[in-house]
Structure formats: structure tokens, C-alpha cells
Amino acid sequence: MIPRTKAELLEHNLSNRIIMGYNDQLQLGVGWHALEFGLPQPSRWSRKIALAYLTPLTPDRRLVFYVKLATINSIADRRMTAKEMNLRVTINGKELIDIAVTTDQFHYLVAEFDRRLLKGSRVCEVALESERTIVPNDYLGNGDLRDVAFRISSLGLENWTILSAIQMAENRKLRKLKNHLYLMS
């Protein structure tokens, strides 16, 4: 995983989604830890800022960005004082999500947006940012000195119809959080 220019990325057949352990190597930029094969699916921990590159494949105007994530709460104990992590997501520098995430189970965070936000980009740089990171060793005494923010198993750009199919296939409920933001759990 190395930083890439958009021109270099266009030489490859990028996808509109990243599934950790499947097609993540080429599409991830800086800010990611090594792949972990834990349950329920492979995932990577992000650092304070993590970059990913996606290609919007659908011509639909109504798009959604989704990220399937969990927080450090899933490995930390009660000594942890701050139980939420703030997640900010930008696409090509435009803010899409800014919300506090408290879940320690994998859930989909979904943001609906208008395709015009992409301004015709064939490669979109997605930045996932947290206001802080946590060192697991500080809470677990396990020797893990990595700085981690979010545990992510997949992310992508889809049309609303595909999102509905994911929702039905995984028997999940879509709950509106605010304006254009939903939690699918």
C-alpha cells in the first residue's frame, strides 16, 4: 500500500468497492494497518487518516457511499473513558460524513449523495479521518502498540438499488441518523 497518483490508478482496473482481503491491496493508500483474518470477516484497522481509491461504476445520479466498520470498543475494556470515535469522510476533498460512531459490532454507515459531487471523476479519493487514535496496549496490556481508529471490512460507492439488495440479503434494518446519513444494522 503506497500513495498513488490518480493517473497511475487509472492504469488499473479499479472497482467501486473494496473488500478487505479480496481487492484491497491496489485500492488502498496510506493510513492502513496489515490485514487481519478475524471474525466475522477480514478487516484492517485504519490510522488517524486513511486513504482509499474508488471508481464510480454506475451512471445513476443518486449514489451512496458505504463503509462497514467497528470501533476499538470491540477490543477495549471498561477502563476506556471515551466510548465513541468521530468519523469524518471526504470524497475528493468534499465532506460527506461527520459523525460520532459508538458501535463495537460491524455495521454499515451509509451516506446518500448526488453524483454531481464527483464532478466527473473517474477515480475518487476517499479519506477516512478520526479525531484521535487508540493504542490497544494501553487498555489490554497486550503489547499491541499500533495507533488504531476504525476496523473496516469494506467500503464502496453504489447506487441506491444495490444498497437495498445488500440490506435484504443480510437482513439488516436501515435507520436514518440525520439528513442523508443512515446506519444499517
C-alpha positions in Angstrom: 0.0 0.0 0.0 1.7 3.1 -1.3 0.5 6.6 -2.1 -0.5 6.7 -5.8 -1.4 9.5 -8.2 -4.8 9.4 -9.9 -3.0 9.0 -13.3 -1.3 5.8 -12.0 -4.6 4.5 -10.6 -6.3 5.0 -14.0 -3.9 2.4 -15.5 -5.5 -0.3 -13.3 -9.0 -1.7 -13.3 -10.3 -0.2 -10.1 -13.5 -1.3 -8.5 -16.3 0.7 -7.0 -15.9 -1.3 -3.8 -13.1 -2.5 -1.6 -13.4 -5.8 0.3 -10.6 -6.3 2.7 -8.6 -9.4 1.9 -10.0 -9.6 -1.6 -9.2 -6.4 -3.7 -7.8 -4.1 -1.1 -4.1 -4.0 -2.0 -4.3 -1.9 -5.1 -7.0 0.5 -3.9 -5.7 1.5 -0.5 -3.4 4.4 0.0 -1.6 5.4 3.2 -3.1 5.0 6.7 -3.9 1.3 6.9 -2.6 -1.5 9.1 -2.0 -5.1 8.0 -4.9 -7.3 7.0 -6.4 -9.3 9.9 -8.4 -12.5 9.4 -10.6 -12.3 12.4 -14.3 -13.0 12.7 -16.7 -12.1 11.2 -14.7 -11.2 8.2 -11.2 -10.0 7.2 -10.6 -6.4 8.1 -8.0 -3.7 8.5 -7.6 -1.1 11.2 -7.3 2.5 10.0 -4.9 5.1 11.4 -5.9 8.7 12.1 -6.2 9.3 8.4 -6.6 6.5 5.8 -7.0 6.9 2.1 -8.8 4.6 -0.4 -9.5 4.9 -4.1 -12.8 4.0 -5.7 -14.3 4.2 -9.2 -18.0 5.1 -9.5 -19.2 2.5 -12.0 -22.9 3.3 -12.1 -24.3 6.2 -14.1 -27.1 6.8 -11.6 -27.4 10.2 -10.1 -28.5 9.0 -6.6 -25.4 7.4 -5.2 -24.4 6.1 -1.7 -21.1 5.8 -0.1 -20.9 3.0 2.5 -18.4 1.7 5.0 -18.7 -1.4 7.1 -16.9 -0.7 10.3 -16.5 -1.2 14.0 -14.6 0.8 16.7 -11.9 -0.1 19.1 -14.6 -0.7 21.8 -14.7 -4.2 20.4 -11.3 -5.0 22.0 -11.0 -2.5 24.9 -12.4 -2.9 28.3 -14.3 -0.7 30.7 -11.3 1.4 31.6 -11.8 3.2 28.3 -13.3 6.6 29.0 -14.2 7.8 25.5 -16.7 5.3 24.1 -17.1 7.0 20.7 -14.8 7.9 17.8 -15.6 10.7 15.5 -15.5 9.7 11.8 -15.1 12.2 9.0 -15.3 11.0 5.4 -14.4 13.2 2.4 -14.6 12.3 -1.3 -12.2 14.3 -3.5 -11.9 16.8 -0.6 -15.7 17.3 -0.2 -17.1 16.4 3.2 -19.7 13.6 3.1 -19.9 12.3 6.7 -19.0 13.8 10.1 -20.5 11.7 12.9 -19.6 10.1 16.2 -19.5 6.3 15.9 -20.0 4.2 19.0 -20.7 0.7 17.7 -18.4 -2.2 18.6 -20.1 -4.5 16.1 -19.8 -4.3 12.4 -22.4 -2.0 10.9 -22.8 -0.3 7.6 -22.6 3.5 7.8 -24.3 4.8 4.6 -24.4 8.4 3.1 -26.6 9.3 0.2 -25.3 12.0 -2.2 -25.8 13.4 -5.6 -23.4 12.2 -8.3 -22.6 15.8 -9.3 -20.4 15.9 -6.1 -17.9 13.8 -8.0 -17.6 16.3 -10.9 -17.0 13.6 -13.5 -14.1 12.0 -11.6 -13.1 8.5 -12.8 -11.1 7.9 -9.6 -12.3 9.2 -6.3 -10.0 9.6 -3.3 -11.9 8.7 -0.1 -10.3 9.9 3.1 -11.5 8.4 6.4 -10.4 10.6 9.4 -10.7 10.2 13.1 -10.0 13.0 15.7 -7.9 10.5 17.6 -6.5 7.0 17.7 -6.1 4.5 20.5 -3.2 2.2 21.3 -4.6 -1.3 22.2 -1.8 -2.0 24.7 -2.9 1.0 26.8 -6.2 -0.9 27.6 -5.3 -4.5 27.2 -1.7 -4.7 28.1 -1.2 -7.0 25.1 1.9 -5.4 23.6 0.0 -4.1 20.5 1.5 -0.6 20.1 -0.3 0.3 16.8 -2.3 3.5 16.6 -5.8 2.4 15.5 -9.1 4.2 14.8 -11.7 2.1 12.9 -11.8 -1.5 12.0 -13.0 -1.7 8.4 -14.1 -4.7 6.4 -15.5 -3.0 3.2 -16.3 0.3 1.6 -17.7 1.4 -1.7 -19.8 3.6 -4.0 -23.1 2.1 -5.1 -26.5 3.1 -6.4 -29.4 3.1 -4.1 -30.8 -0.1 -5.6 -27.7 -2.1 -4.8 -27.8 -0.8 -1.2 -31.3 -2.1 -0.9 -30.2 -5.5 -2.2 -27.4 -5.6 0.5 -29.9 -4.7 3.1 -32.3 -7.5 2.1 -29.5 -10.1 1.6 -28.0 -9.5 5.1 -31.4 -9.0 6.7 -30.4 -5.5 8.0 -32.5 -2.5 9.0 -31.8 0.9 7.7 -32.1 3.7 10.3 -31.9 7.4 9.4 -29.4 9.2 11.6 -29.6 12.7 10.1 -30.3 14.3 6.7 -28.5 12.0 4.2 -26.9 9.6 6.7 -28.1 6.1 7.7 -27.0 3.2 9.8 -27.7 -0.3 8.5 -27.6 -2.8 11.4 
